[in-house]
Amino acid sequence: MAGFLGTLFMGNVGLRLLLPPKSAYTKMASDFGRGAKKISQLGLKETKKTNKKQEAELRKRLLTAQLLSRKASETGANDDIQALQKELQAMDKLLDGKLKKIGNAINADIYQGARTQGKKSLDQYQGILGVLDDQGMPNIDDYFNEFESNVKRITEGAMNAFNSSVSISVMGLTTLGFQVQTVARSLIAYENELVNANSIFQVSNDELYSISNEVINTGLNYALTYENMSSALYQFASAGLSAAESQQILADVMKLSMAVQGDSETLGKLLIQVIKGYGMEFSEAGKLADQFAITINKSLIEWQDLAAAVKFAMPFFAATNQEVEQLFGGLAILTDRALEAGIAGRGLRQGIAELAESLGENTRKFQEMGISITDAEGNMLQLTEIAKNFSDHFGEASNDTELLTTLIEDLNVRGATAFVHLIQNADEYARITEEIANASGDATIMADKQMESLSNQIIITKNAIMAAFLYGEVLEDGTMGANSFHQSLLDLVTMVREKFVTTTEDGTTVLTKFGFLLRDIATRFVTKLNDLLSQLLDWIASLAEEGINLTRVLDYLFFPLNLIVGAMSLLPDSVRGVAFEFFVLSKMVGGTAAAYIMLGTAIVDWTYKMVDGNAEMMKTIGMIEVIIGAFMVLAGIVTPIGATILGIMSGNMALLAYGIGSIITGFPLATAGGALIMTGLATYGAGEADYTPGESGINSSYDSYLNSIEGGTFGEQHASAAGPTTLNVDTANFNSDNLDETFYTSKVAI
C-alpha cells in the first residue's frame, strides 16, 4: 500500500513539472465574454441531468483529454492533436452537442482543422478545456489530489479505528487483568494457609482438597471469609488434630463463629481445649458449639473473654468431675453480676479447689452445719447441687454476713465471692445450667438468623464468586487436585522461573541463557556506572585541587545576586521601603497607577500626622482636596474644550489656538485633579474609619508588647504554670483483683 501511494504521489509531481500550469488555461478562458459563460453554464446544467453512468464516462474522457492536451503541447505532433480532437468529439456526443456550442462561442470548431491547422487547432481545443476548467470541471491535478485525499482519509480512518480498537482492547484487558490479579491474590492467600496446614497434616492432595472443598461449602452457607477459615484449619493442625478430626469440627467451629460473631481461630482453639480438657470425642463438637453459643449470647460474657475464664477454671472442674455446663453456667451467673470473666474463672477455680480439699476433713464449719457436698460414694456433688444445699440450709439468711464470713474462712476471699453469688442465685444457676446441658442446634439457629442480614448475604455472594476459583477438581487419575485456574497460575510461575534457571540432567541448577544475559547486562551497567563515576569524581577532584578556579566559579554564580543586593544597599534607609513597595505595586497595577496610589497614601499619612489624628480635621481636609481636584478637572477639560468650540463657531483663530493648546496642557491637569479627588475621598474615609498609618500601628503594637513584658503581665498570666497538678480518674481498669499488687506495680511504674 505504501509503494502504491508513493507511485501516485510521484506521478502527480512529475505531471506538474512537465505540463504547463493550470493558471494559463484559466487566464485564456477569462478572456471570453459573458455569452460564452452563459453557454458554458447552460452546458453544465444540461450535464447535471445525465445519469451517473454518463457522468462517470464524461469525467473519464475529460481527464483523458487533459492528458492528451498536455502531451500535444509538448510534442506538437498532428497525431496527438487529432487524438485530442477525437476525445473532445466523444465528449460532445455525451453532452448532446453542447461542447460544440461552447466551441462556436469562442470561435473553436472541434470537428474541423486538426489535420491541416495543427497548432491553431490545438489552441482552440485547449481553449474549450480552459472554459470547462473555469466553470469547475475537474482537471487531472484535481483528480490526483482528490484521489490522494481519499486515500489519506481512508488510511487515517483505518488508523483511527485501529487505535480506537487498541485503546478499547488495552482498557478491557487492563480491567480484566486487575480483577484476575485480585482473584489470584485471594487464591494465593487461601492456598498458603492450606499448605501450611498440610505441612502438619501431611496428607495427599486428594484428601487435602476434599477438606478445602468443605471449607468452600461452609463459606457458601455462612458469611466467613475463606482466608479466615483456612487460618482456622491451620490452627486445628497446630493443636495436634488430624486432617479427619479437623474436617469433623470445621463446620461446627464456623457456625459458632457466625452465631456469636467471633474470630474462628480463637473459638476453634477454645473448642479444642475444652474437648481435650474434658476428654470428649470430636464428634461432640457440635453439641459443645451449641453450649458455647448459649453461654455467650445469653449472658454478659464476651466470646473473647470466655477463653480467659475457661483457662483458669476448667482444669479444676474437669478434675472434680464437674460437667462442662456447670462451668459455663457458673461463668454466666458471675459475669451477669459484674464480675470480670477472668476474675469469675479464678473465683470458681478457688471455690472448687477449696471444696475438693475439704472432702477428707471434718473440721470445715459448713460440714459441721450438716451441709453435704458429696454423694453416698464420697464423690463431689455437681456445683449446682452444692449451691442449692447451701441455699436451702441458710434460707433467708443466705444474704447475711454470716454466710459470707463462713465461706471466707473456708474458701478464701475470691472463692467466697464467687460461691456466694452461686448460692444466692442457686435456682437461676440450676436453670441456666440445665438450658446449656440441653442445648441442641442452637448455634445453627443463631447462625442462620445472622445470615438474614444484607451485609452477610453480600459476603456469601463474594464467597460464591471466589468459589469458582477455589474449588478443587477431579483430575484424570480420579483424585482431587488443583483446578484449572489454580494450575494455570502454577504453570505461569513455573514458566517465569524456568526463564531464569534450569535443571540439567544430573540435577544441577544453572542459569539459562536469558538469565545469564540479564545478569551480564546488569553487570555491564554497574561497570559502566563505576567507570563514569570514577571519571566524574576524578574531574571534581582535579577542580578541588585548583581552589582558585572553584572560588571564581562561585563568584560568578553569586554575582547577579550580589549586584542586586549592592544596588539595594545604596538606597538610603528611608527610601528602601518605598522603593520595594513601588516595585511590588507596579507589578500589580502598572507604574503610573502605583505612583498615584503611593502619592495618595503619602498625602493621607501626612495629613494624619499634620492634624495629629483628629478625625474631623481629616474629613475637612479631605473635602477641600475633593473641591480643589474638581476645579482642576474642570480647568483641564471644560475650559480647553469650550474655548475650542467657541473658536470654531466664531471663526476666531486666536481663541481656537488657545483652546487647542489648552487641551494639550489641560489633560495632565485633569489627571492630577482626578488623583486629588481620589486622595480627598481617601482622606475623608480615613477620618470616618479612625485611620491609623501602618507604621504607627506596628509601633504601637510593639510598644504594647514591650510594656506587657516589662510590666510583668506575661509572668502574671503564667505564674501558676509550674504549680502542682491534680489527676482526676473517673474509671480505672486493672488486670488483677489484688489491689495491693496492682498499686504496688503502679508505683513502681511511676
C-alpha positions in Angstrom: 0.0 0.0 0.0 2.8 2.4 0.9 4.5 1.8 -2.5 1.3 2.3 -4.4 0.6 5.6 -2.7 4.2 6.7 -3.3 3.8 5.9 -7.0 0.7 8.0 -7.2 2.4 10.9 -5.4 5.5 10.9 -7.6 3.3 10.6 -10.8 1.4 13.7 -9.7 4.6 15.6 -9.0 6.0 14.6 -12.4 2.9 15.7 -14.4 3.0 19.1 -12.6 6.7 19.6 -13.6 6.2 18.5 -17.3 2.9 20.2 -18.1 2.1 24.0 -18.2 0.4 25.4 -15.1 -3.4 25.5 -14.8 -3.3 29.3 -14.5 -2.6 29.6 -18.2 -5.8 27.9 -19.1 -7.7 29.9 -16.6 -6.4 33.2 -18.0 -7.3 32.2 -21.6 -10.8 31.3 -20.6 -11.3 34.5 -18.7 -10.9 36.5 -21.9 -14.1 35.3 -23.4 -17.3 37.2 -22.9 -20.4 36.8 -20.9 -22.1 34.9 -23.7 -19.5 32.1 -23.6 -20.0 31.8 -19.8 -23.8 31.6 -20.2 -23.4 28.9 -22.9 -21.0 27.0 -20.7 -23.3 27.3 -17.7 -26.1 26.1 -19.9 -23.9 23.1 -20.9 -23.1 22.5 -17.3 -26.8 22.5 -16.3 -27.6 20.1 -19.1 -24.7 17.8 -18.0 -26.1 17.6 -14.5 -29.2 16.0 -15.9 -27.3 13.0 -17.3 -27.3 9.8 -15.4 -24.5 8.6 -13.2 -23.0 6.4 -15.9 -22.8 9.2 -18.4 -21.3 11.5 -15.8 -18.6 8.9 -14.9 -17.8 8.5 -18.6 -17.6 12.3 -19.1 -15.2 12.7 -16.2 -13.1 9.9 -17.5 -12.9 11.4 -21.0 -12.3 14.9 -19.6 -9.3 13.6 -17.7 -8.1 11.8 -20.8 -8.5 15.0 -22.9 -6.4 17.0 -20.3 -3.6 14.4 -20.5 -3.7 14.4 -24.3 -3.7 18.2 -24.3 -0.6 18.3 -22.3 1.1 15.7 -24.4 0.2 17.6 -27.7 1.6 20.8 -26.2 4.9 19.0 -25.6 5.2 17.1 -28.9 3.2 19.4 -31.3 2.5 16.2 -33.4 -0.6 16.2 -35.5 -1.4 12.6 -34.3 -1.6 13.8 -30.7 -3.7 16.8 -31.7 -6.1 14.5 -33.7 -6.3 12.2 -30.7 -7.4 15.2 -28.6 -9.9 16.2 -31.2 -11.5 12.7 -31.2 -11.7 12.8 -27.4 -13.5 16.1 -27.5 -15.9 14.9 -30.1 -16.7 11.9 -27.9 -17.4 14.3 -25.0 -19.6 16.4 -27.3 -21.7 13.3 -28.1 -22.1 12.7 -24.3 -23.2 16.3 -23.9 -25.6 16.2 -26.8 -23.7 18.8 -28.8 -23.2 21.3 -26.0 -19.4 21.2 -26.4 -19.7 22.2 -30.0 -21.8 25.2 -28.9 -19.1 26.2 -26.4 -16.6 26.0 -29.2 -18.7 28.1 -31.5 -18.9 30.7 -28.8 -15.2 31.1 -28.7 -14.6 30.5 -32.4 -13.3 27.0 -31.9 -14.5 24.0 -34.0 -13.8 20.6 -32.7 -14.9 18.9 -36.0 -12.6 20.8 -38.4 -8.9 21.7 -38.9 -7.0 19.2 -36.7 -5.1 17.7 -39.7 -4.4 21.0 -41.5 -4.2 23.8 -39.0 -2.1 22.0 -36.3 -1.1 24.4 -33.6 -4.0 26.7 -34.2 -6.5 23.8 -33.7 -4.6 22.8 -30.5 -5.0 26.3 -29.1 -8.8 26.2 -29.9 -9.2 22.8 -28.2 -7.2 23.9 -25.2 -9.5 27.0 -25.0 -12.5 24.8 -24.7 -10.8 22.8 -22.0 -9.9 26.1 -20.2 -13.6 27.1 -20.3 -14.6 23.8 -18.7 -11.9 24.2 -16.1 -13.0 27.8 -15.4 -16.6 26.5 -14.8 -15.5 23.9 -12.2 -14.9 20.9 -14.3 -12.1 18.7 -12.8 -8.7 18.6 -14.2 -6.0 15.9 -13.9 -4.4 17.7 -10.9 -7.7 17.8 -9.0 -8.3 14.1 -9.8 -4.9 13.1 -8.3 -5.4 15.5 -5.4 -8.9 14.1 -4.7 -7.6 10.5 -5.0 -4.7 11.2 -2.7 -7.1 12.9 -0.3 -9.4 10.0 -0.4 -6.6 7.5 0.2 -5.3 9.6 3.1 -8.8 9.9 4.6 -9.3 6.2 4.3 -5.9 5.5 5.8 -6.4 7.9 8.6 -9.9 6.5 9.2 -8.4 3.0 9.3 -5.6 4.1 11.7 -8.1 5.9 13.9 -10.3 2.8 14.0 -7.3 0.6 14.7 -6.0 3.0 17.5 -9.5 3.0 19.0 -9.7 -0.8 18.9 -6.3 -0.9 20.6 -7.4 1.5 23.3 -10.5 -0.5 23.9 -8.5 -3.7 24.0 -6.0 -2.3 26.4 -8.7 -0.8 28.6 -10.7 -4.1 28.7 -7.6 -6.3 29.2 -6.4 -3.9 32.0 -9.7 -4.1 33.8 -9.9 -7.9 33.4 -6.2 -8.2 34.4 -6.9 -6.2 37.6 -9.8 -8.5 38.5 -7.8 -11.6 37.7 -5.0 -10.2 39.9 -7.4 -9.6 42.8 -8.7 -13.2 42.5 -5.2 -14.6 42.2 -4.1 -12.8 45.4 -7.1 -14.2 47.3 -6.3 -17.7 45.9 -2.6 -17.3 46.9 -3.5 -16.3 50.5 -6.0 -19.1 50.8 -3.7 -21.7 49.4 -0.8 -20.5 51.6 -2.8 -21.3 54.8 -4.0 -24.6 53.2 -0.4 -25.7 52.5 0.6 -24.5 56.0 -2.0 -26.8 57.5 -0.9 -29.7 55.2 2.7 -29.2 56.3 1.4 -30.6 59.6 -1.4 -32.9 58.3 0.9 -34.4 55.6 -1.9 -35.9 53.7 -2.4 -36.4 49.9 -3.7 -33.7 47.7 -6.8 -35.8 47.3 -7.6 -35.6 51.0 -6.4 -32.0 51.3 -8.6 -30.7 48.5 -11.5 -32.6 49.9 -11.1 -30.7 53.1 -10.7 -27.5 51.1 -14.0 -28.1 49.3 -15.7 -28.5 52.6 -14.3 -25.1 53.7 -15.6 -23.6 50.5 -19.0 -25.1 51.0 -19.1 -23.7 54.5 -18.3 -20.2 53.1 -21.4 -20.6 50.8 -23.6 -21.1 53.9 -22.1 -18.7 56.4 -20.6 -15.2 55.9 -17.0 -16.1 56.8 -14.0 -15.3 54.6 -12.1 -18.2 53.1 -8.8 -16.8 54.3 -10.0 -16.8 58.0 -11.4 -20.3 57.6 -8.2 -21.7 56.1 -6.3 -20.0 59.0 -8.6 -21.8 61.4 -7.7 -25.1 59.6 -4.0 -24.3 60.3 -5.0 -23.6 63.9 -6.5 -27.1 64.2 -3.4 -28.7 62.7 -1.2 -26.8 65.2 -3.4 -28.1 68.0 -2.5 -31.7 67.0 -5.7 -32.6 65.2 -5.5 -34.9 62.3 -6.9 -33.9 58.9 -10.0 -36.1 59.5 -10.6 -34.5 63.0 -10.2 -31.0 61.6 -12.7 -31.8 58.9 -15.0 -33.1 61.5 -15.1 -30.0 63.7 -14.6 -27.4 60.9 -18.3 -26.7 60.2 -19.2 -26.6 63.9 -16.5 -24.0 64.6 -17.6 -21.9 61.7 -21.2 -22.0 62.7 -20.2 -21.0 66.3 -18.1 -18.1 64.9 -21.1 -16.9 62.8 -23.5 -17.3 65.7 -21.5 -15.2 68.2 -19.8 -13.0 65.6 -16.4 -14.1 66.9 -13.0 -15.0 65.5 -12.9 -18.5 64.1 -9.3 -19.1 65.2 -9.9 -18.1 68.8 -13.1 -20.0 69.1 -11.7 -23.0 67.4 -8.8 -23.1 69.8 -11.1 -22.8 72.8 -13.4 -25.6 71.5 -10.4 -27.9 71.1 -9.1 -27.0 74.6 -12.5 -27.9 76.2 -12.8 -31.1 74.1 -9.3 -32.2 75.2 -9.6 -30.9 78.7 -12.8 -32.9 79.4 -11.6 -35.9 77.4 -14.5 -35.6 74.9 -14.8 -37.0 71.5 -14.5 -34.7 68.4 -17.9 -36.0 67.3 -19.3 -34.0 70.3 -18.0 -30.7 68.8 -21.5 -29.8 67.5 -23.1 -30.2 71.0 -20.2 -28.2 72.6 -20.6 -25.4 70.0 -24.3 -25.1 70.9 -23.4 -24.8 74.6 -20.8 -22.1 73.8 -23.4 -20.2 71.7 -26.0 -20.2 74.6 -23.4 -19.2 77.2 -22.1 -16.3 75.1 -25.3 -15.0 73.6 -27.5 -15.4 76.7 -25.1 -13.8 79.3 -22.9 -10.8 79.5 -19.7 -12.7 78.9 -17.9 -11.9 75.6 -16.5 -14.5 73.3 -13.0 -13.1 73.6 -13.2 -13.2 77.4 -14.6 -16.7 77.7 -11.2 -18.2 76.8 -9.5 -16.5 79.8 -12.2 -17.6 82.2 -12.2 -21.2 80.9 -8.4 -21.3 81.1 -8.4 -20.7 84.9 -11.4 -22.8 85.9 -11.6 -25.8 83.5 -8.7 -27.9 84.9 -10.3 -27.9 88.4 -13.8 -28.6 87.1 -12.7 -31.5 85.0 -10.6 -32.9 87.9 -13.6 -32.9 90.2 -15.9 -34.4 87.6 -17.9 -31.2 87.2 -19.8 -31.2 83.9 -18.9 -28.6 81.3 -22.3 -27.0 81.7 -21.6 -26.4 85.4 -18.6 -24.3 84.3 -20.4 -22.4 81.6 -23.5 -21.8 83.9 -21.3 -20.5 86.7 -19.5 -18.1 84.4 -22.8 -16.8 83.1 -24.1 -16.2 86.6 -21.0 -14.4 87.8 -20.4 -12.2 84.7 -24.1 -11.1 84.9 -23.2 -9.9 88.4 -20.5 -7.6 87.2 -17.5 -9.9 87.8 -15.0 -9.7 85.0 -14.6 -13.0 83.2 -11.1 -13.7 84.3 -11.9 -12.9 87.9 -15.0 -15.1 87.6 -12.9 -18.0 86.4 -10.4 -17.6 89.2 -13.2 -17.4 91.8 -14.7 -20.7 90.5 -11.3 -22.3 90.5 -10.6 -21.2 94.1 -14.0 -22.4 95.3 -13.8 -25.8 93.6 -10.2 -26.2 94.9 -11.2 -25.5 98.5 -14.3 -27.6 98.4 -12.2 -30.5 97.0 -9.6 -30.0 99.7 -12.2 -30.3 102.4 -13.5 -33.7 101.2 -11.2 -35.6 103.6 -11.5 -33.3 106.6 -14.3 -32.9 109.1 -13.3 -29.6 110.5 -14.9 -27.4 108.0 -17.6 -25.3 109.5 -20.1 -26.0 106.7 -19.7 -29.7 107.3 -20.4 -29.1 111.0 -23.6 -27.4 109.9 -24.7 -30.6 108.2 -24.3 -29.4 104.7 -23.2 -32.2 102.4 -21.0 -31.6 99.4 -20.5 -35.3 98.4 -22.7 -38.2 97.4 -23.0 -41.6 99.2 -19.9 -42.8 97.5 -17.8 -39.8 98.5 -17.8 -38.1 95.1 -18.2 -34.3 95.0 -21.7 -33.3 94.0 -22.3 -31.1 91.0 -21.8 -27.4 91.8 -25.5 -26.6 91.2 -26.4 -29.2 93.9 -23.9 -27.8 96.4 -25.1 -24.3 95.8 -28.7 -25.5 96.3 -27.8 -27.3 99.6 -26.2 -24.1 100.9 -29.1 -22.0 99.8 -31.6 -24.4 101.5 -29.6 -24.5 104.7 -29.3 -20.8 105.2 -32.7 -19.9 103.7 -33.5 -16.3 104.2 -30.2 -15.8 106.0 -28.3 -16.6 102.8 -27.9 -12.9 102.2 -26.4 -12.2 105.7 -22.8 -11.7 106.6 -22.8 -15.0 108.5 -22.7 -16.9 105.3 -20.0 -14.8 103.7 -17.9 -15.0 106.9 -18.2 -18.7 107.0 -17.2 -19.1 103.3 -14.3 -16.6 103.6 -12.8 -18.7 106.4 -13.0 -21.8 104.3 -12.9 -20.7 100.6 -10.6 -17.6 100.5 -12.0 -14.1 99.7 -12.0 -14.7 95.9 -13.6 -18.2 96.1 -16.2 -17.0 98.7 -17.2 -14.0 96.5 -17.9 -16.3 93.5 -19.6 -19.0 95.6 -21.8 -16.6 97.4 -23.3 -15.4 94.1 -24.0 -19.0 93.1 -25.7 -19.7 96.5 -27.8 -16.5 96.4 -28.9 -17.3 92.8 -29.0 -21.1 93.1 -32.3 -21.5 91.3 -31.1 -19.3 88.3 -27.8 -21.2 88.3 -29.6 -24.5 88.0 -31.9 -23.2 85.3 -29.2 -21.8 83.0 -27.0 -24.9 83.6 -29.9 -27.2 82.6 -30.5 -25.0 79.5 -26.9 -25.3 78.5 -26.9 -29.0 79.1 -29.9 -29.5 76.9 -28.5 -27.3 74.1 -29.2 -28.8 70.6 -28.9 -26.9 67.3 -28.7 -23.5 69.0 -25.5 -22.5 67.1 -27.1 -23.4 63.8 -30.3 -21.5 64.6 -28.4 -18.4 65.7 -26.0 -18.5 62.7 -28.9 -18.9 60.3 -30.6 -15.8 61.8 -27.3 -13.9 61.4 -27.3 -14.8 57.7 -30.6 -12.9 57.1 -28.7 -9.6 57.2 -27.9 -7.9 53.9 -24.2 -7.5 54.8 -23.8 -11.2 55.4 -25.6 -12.0 52.1 -23.1 -9.8 50.3 -20.2 -11.7 51.9 -21.8 -15.0 50.8 -22.1 -13.6 47.3 -18.4 -12.7 47.2 -17.6 -16.2 48.5 -19.7 -17.6 45.7 -17.6 -15.7 43.2 -14.4 -16.8 44.7 -15.6 -20.4 45.0 -15.4 -20.7 41.2 -11.6 -20.2 41.5 -11.0 -22.1 44.8 -12.9 -25.4 44.3 -10.7 -28.4 43.8 -11.3 -30.5 40.7 -11.2 -34.2 40.0 -8.1 -35.0 37.9 -7.6 -37.6 35.2 -6.5 -40.2 37.7 -9.7 -39.7 39.7 -8.1 -37.9 42.6 -8.9 -34.4 43.8 -6.4 -31.6 42.9 -6.0 -28.0 41.9 -8.5 -26.6 39.5 -7.5 -25.3 36.0 -7.2 -21.7 37.1 -5.0 -22.7 40.0 -2.9 -24.9 37.8 -2.6 -22.1 35.2 -1.1 -19.9 37.9 1.3 -22.6 38.9 2.3 -23.1 35.2 2.8 -19.3 34.9 5.1 -19.2 38.0 7.0 -22.3 36.7 7.4 -20.7 33.2 8.8 -17.5 34.6 11.2 -19.4 36.9 12.4 -21.6 34.1 13.3 -18.5 32.0 16.0 -17.7 34.6 17.2 -21.1 35.9 17.0 -24.6 34.6 18.0 -28.0 35.9 20.5 -30.2 34.0 20.3 -34.0 33.6 22.5 -34.5 36.6 20.2 -32.4 38.8 22.4 -29.3 38.9 20.6 -25.9 38.7 22.2 -23.5 36.4 21.3 -20.1 34.8 19.5 -20.1 31.5 21.0 -18.1 28.6 18.4 -15.3 29.3 19.2 -15.3 33.0 22.9 -15.1 32.2 22.3 -12.3 29.7 20.2 -10.4 32.2 22.9 -10.7 34.8 25.5 -9.7 32.3 23.6 -6.6 31.3 23.2 -5.6 35.0 26.9 -6.3 35.5 27.9 -4.2 32.5 25.6 -1.4 33.7 27.3 -1.3 37.1 30.7 -1.5 35.5 29.9 1.4 33.1 28.4 3.4 36.0 31.6 2.7 38.0 33.8 4.0 35.2 31.6 7.1 34.7 31.6 7.9 38.4 35.3 7.3 38.7 36.0 9.8 35.9 33.4 12.3 37.2 34.9 12.1 40.7 38.4 12.5 39.3 37.3 15.6 37.4 35.7 17.0 40.6 38.9 16.2 42.5 41.0 18.0 39.9 38.8 21.0 40.3 39.2 20.8 44.0 42.9 21.0 43.6 42.5 24.3 41.8 40.7 26.1 44.6 41.0 29.5 42.9 39.1 28.3 39.9 36.2 26.9 42.0 36.2 30.1 44.1 35.9 32.1 40.9 33.0 30.0 39.7 31.2 30.6 42.9 31.9 34.3 42.5 30.3 34.1 39.0 27.2 32.3 40.4 26.7 34.9 43.2 27.5 37.9 41.0 23.9 38.7 39.9 22.5 38.4 43.4 25.4 40.4 44.8 24.7 43.1 42.2 21.0 43.3 43.2 21.8 43.4 46.9 24.5 46.0 46.4 22.1 48.2 44.4 19.5 47.9 47.2 22.2 48.8 49.8 22.9 52.0 48.0 19.4 53.3 48.7 19.0 55.3 51.9 17.2 53.6 54.8 14.2 56.0 54.4 13.8 55.1 50.8 14.2 51.3 50.8 10.7 50.6 52.0 9.2 53.0 49.5 11.2 51.6 46.6 10.2 48.0 47.4 6.6 49.0 47.8 6.6 50.7 44.5 8.3 47.7 42.8 5.6 45.3 44.1 2.7 47.7 43.4 3.9 48.5 39.9 3.9 44.8 39.0 0.3 44.6 40.1 -1.3 47.8 38.6 1.4 49.4 36.5 4.0 52.2 37.2 1.7 55.2 36.7 -1.1 53.8 38.9 1.4 52.7 41.5 2.9 56.2 41.7 -0.6 57.8 42.1 -1.6 55.3 44.8 1.7 55.8 46.8 1.4 59.6 46.4 -2.2 59.5 47.7 -1.2 57.2 50.6 1.6 59.6 51.5 -0.7 62.6 51.4 -3.2 60.8 53.7 -0.4 59.8 56.1 1.0 63.3 56.1 -2.5 64.7 56.7 -2.9 62.4 59.7 0.4 63.5 61.2 -0.3 67.2 60.5 -3.7 67.1 62.3 -2.4 64.7 65.0 -5.0 62.1 64.2 -8.0 64.5 64.5 -10.8 62.8 62.6 -12.9 65.9 62.0 -9.9 67.8 60.6 -9.0 64.9 58.3 -12.6 64.9 56.9 -12.4 68.7 56.4 -9.1 68.5 54.6 -10.4 65.6 52.5 -13.4 67.7 51.4 -11.1 70.6 50.5 -9.0 68.2 48.4 -12.0 66.9 46.6 -13.2 70.5 45.8 -9.7 71.6 44.6 -9.5 68.4 42.5 -12.9 69.1 40.9 -11.8 72.6 39.9 -8.6 71.2 38.4 -10.6 68.7 36.3 -12.9 71.5 35.1 -10.0 73.7 34.3 -8.2 70.8 32.5 -11.2 69.6 30.4 -14.1 72.1 30.2 -12.1 75.2 29.6 -10.0 73.8 26.6 -13.0 72.1 25.0 -15.2 75.2 25.4 -12.5 77.5 24.0 -12.0 75.3 21.0 -15.7 75.0 20.3 -16.2 78.8 20.6 -13.2 79.4 18.4 -14.6 77.1 15.7 -18.1 78.7 15.8 -16.9 82.3 15.9 -14.0 81.8 13.5 -11.6 83.4 16.0 -8.3 81.8 15.2 -6.6 83.1 18.4 -9.4 81.6 20.6 -9.2 78.3 18.6 -5.4 78.2 19.0 -5.8 78.8 22.7 -8.3 76.0 23.0 -6.1 73.5 21.2 -3.1 74.5 23.3 -5.1 74.2 26.5 -6.2 70.7 25.5 -2.5 69.7 25.4 -1.7 71.1 28.8 -5.1 70.5 30.3 -5.1 66.7 30.2 -2.3 66.4 32.8 -4.1 68.9 34.9 -7.3 67.0 34.7 -5.5 63.8 35.5 -3.9 65.4 38.6 -7.3 66.7 39.6 -8.8 63.2 39.4 -6.0 61.9 41.6 -6.5 64.7 44.1 -10.3 63.9 44.2 -9.5 60.2 45.0 -6.9 61.3 47.6 -9.5 63.6 49.2 -12.1 60.9 49.3 -9.5 58.5 50.9 -8.6 61.2 53.4 -12.3 61.7 54.2 -12.8 58.0 54.5 -9.8 57.7 56.8 -11.3 60.2 59.1 -14.6 58.3 59.2 -12.9 55.0 59.9 -10.5 56.2 62.6 -7.5 55.6 60.3 -4.0 54.8 61.7 -0.9 54.7 59.5 0.6 51.2 59.1 3.9 52.1 60.6 2.3 53.8 63.6 0.1 50.7 64.2 3.1 48.4 64.2 5.0 50.7 66.6 2.0 50.9 68.9 1.6 47.1 69.0 5.2 46.6 69.6 5.2 49.2 72.4 2.3 47.4 74.0 4.2 44.1 73.7 7.2 45.6 75.4 5.1 47.1 78.2 3.5 43.7 78.9 6.9 42.0 79.2 8.4 44.8 81.3 5.3 45.2 83.5 5.1 41.5 84.4 1.8 40.9 82.6 3.3 37.8 80.9 4.6 36.5 84.2 1.3 37.0 86.0 -0.6 35.1 83.3 1.7 32.1 83.5 2.7 32.2 87.2 0.7 29.1 88.0 2.1 27.1 85.2 4.6 25.3 87.4 2.1 24.6 90.2 1.0 21.1 91.3 -1.4 19.2 89.1 -4.2 17.0 90.3 -5.2 14.0 88.1 -8.9 13.0 88.3 -9.6 9.5 87.3 -13.3 8.5 86.6 -12.7 4.9 85.8 -9.7 2.6 86.4 -9.4 -0.9 84.9 -6.9 -3.4 86.5 -5.7 -6.7 85.2 -5.7 -8.2 88.7 -8.2 -8.1 91.5 -5.3 -8.0 94.0 -5.3 -4.3 94.9 -2.1 -4.3 96.9 -0.3 -5.9 94.0 -1.9 -3.5 91.5 -1.0 -0.3 93.4 2.5 -1.6 94.1 3.0 -2.2 90.4 1.7 1.2 89.5 4.0 2.9 92.0 7.0 1.1 90.6 5.9 2.0 87.1 5.7 5.6 88.1 
